[in-house]
């Protein structure tokens, strides 16, 4: 779980005229840092995917736990850019 809210803004110069949805896989280490982000289906347009990757790579998470011990974890997240009026 992220320690703070992750808010995504569209890439500079890009206008969202539809709802864009993608799935990302986050690989988080024992300290709660995202080590890798992989795109899954459906994928976002490249510029939007890059913004999402950067936001999640910069976020700090609570590490996973097994028997009270911090462990690596894998989370799938749905990413949505929706700026329809």
N, C-alpha and C positions, 0 to 999 in steps of 0.2 A: 504494500500500500504506500502511495507517495506521502511524504511528510508535509507537503504543501500542495495546493491546488495547481494543476497544470492547465494554463489557458493558452489556446492556440490562436494565433492571428494569421490571416492569409499572407502569403509571401508579398514583399513590396512590389507594387505595380500589377498585382494579380487581382482580378475582380471575380468574386464568387457569385455566379448567377444560378447555381443549382446546389443541391445538397450533395456534398462529396463525402463518401464513407470509405474507410480502409481499415484493415486489421494489421496491427503490429505485434510482433513477439519481442518481449523484453527479457534479456538475460541479465539477472541481477546477482552481484557477488555477495559474500558474507558480510560486507560492510554497508550494503544497501546502495551501492553504486551500479548504475547500468553500464555493463561492459559491451553489450552488442544489441542492436535493434535490427530485426529482419522484417521485411514486408511480406504479408500473406495476402491471399485473395479475399475480398477484392482489394486492389491496389489503388492508391491515390495517384493523381498526376504528379510527375517527378518533382516539381517545385514545392508542392504541398507536402509530399512525403518527406522531403528534406527538412522543411520547417518542423514537422512533427518529430522526426528523428532527433534534431538538435534540441528540441524542448525536452524530450524524454531522456536524452543523454545527460542533460544538465540537471535533471531532477534527482533528488535524494529520496530513497525509499527506506522503509523499515525492512530489515532483512528477514528472510524466511527463517522459521525455527523448527527444529525437530528435537524433542526431549529437552527443551530449554537451551539448545545450542544453535547459534546462527549458522545458516547453510545457504548455499546458492539456490536461486529460484528462477523459475520461468513463468512469465505472465503474458497472457494475450490480452490486448486492449483494442477496443473499437475507437477509432479516431473519426470525428465528425466535424466538417466545416460546413456550417449551415447559416447563411446570412440572408435568407429569403425574408422579405418583409411580411 
